């Protein structure tokens, strides 16, 4: 076995790929570079690049182990500056923050979520040709807003602008409730917060997990607290879309979790007590209002019906989610910003998350449709 083969074997085994699959994933970047982007008729022929080089992004939660490790005790990339350098070397052009903290011994210190810290982060981004597109960060919990929450929200918007973010958001759903009334309150709050973000030149967005695409309890008999117990069949986040201002509230669909919702959330109890089946179509939701989804989490999954979710998270391009169809059919070509994410990328190998980031970049670069 050659040295090259020996080096790739541990990563290939962790991915659960045979050698042919591994080579297909890791050579995608070279294949992408070999195809001219301006070939006449390429898009019409169905072989156009689905994620242009400038739109290939990653949420930093994927490499959180590298950002948080102590640079004094490891030779591996650690902290924001070194991780930016490594992501730029791989080829990424966009990043999404998942907070602004790193190891205290990293350059800049532990908390970069200040005006001074944001200026330093922006310099490192610029040095590496990276653009920050969003952040999973603070969204006020109070409503009506307390003075302290309003001040912190204004500071959040200021930091976002220093970093050059186009979007500011959260990794959580607007509410974890199943009840229509709670989603009405959430929409009222988000419309207001979003108006402040719009005034600051930013798009405020929420990120979904599968529960947000479960069915809204909005009809039928009331429970002891006066809340509805049955559903009209509309899904919670779809209802939220319908009652929020499209000029102030935006969404980042996590495509993996949307497919988990398709697998899990199929049956609801209608107002008359009958059991109804409705299969969720993530692509159709995006197609209906494609420009309300400026960001995506491009998280891949391999089908595994032995698990509750129906999928296992895997590097982008090595799973079963049909990203070719999704990205080629969603509309508004060139508008969206897909961020690779893999919750389980960190592992016992200290370089695993960055290795998987490279595999996933290659998968994204190779995507044609």
Secondary structure, 3 states (H helix, E strand, C coil): CCHHHHHHHHHHHHHCCCHHHHHHHHCHHHHHHHCCCCCCCCCCCCCCECCCHHHCEEEHHHHHHHHHCCCCCCCCCCHHHHHHHHHHHHCCCEEEECCCECCCCCCCCCECCCHHHHHHHHHHHHHCCCEEEEEECCCCCCCCCCHHHHHHHHHHHHHHHHHCCCEEECCCCCCCCCEHHHHHHHHHHHHHHHHHHHHCCCEEEEECCHHHHCECECEEEECCCCCEEECCCCEHHHHHHHHCCCCCEEEEEEHHHHHHHHHHCCEEECCCCCEEECCCCHHHHHHHCHHHCCEEEECEEEECCCCCCCEEEECCCCCCCCHHHHHHHCCCCCCCEEEECCCCCCCCCCCHHHHHHHHHHHHHHCCEC
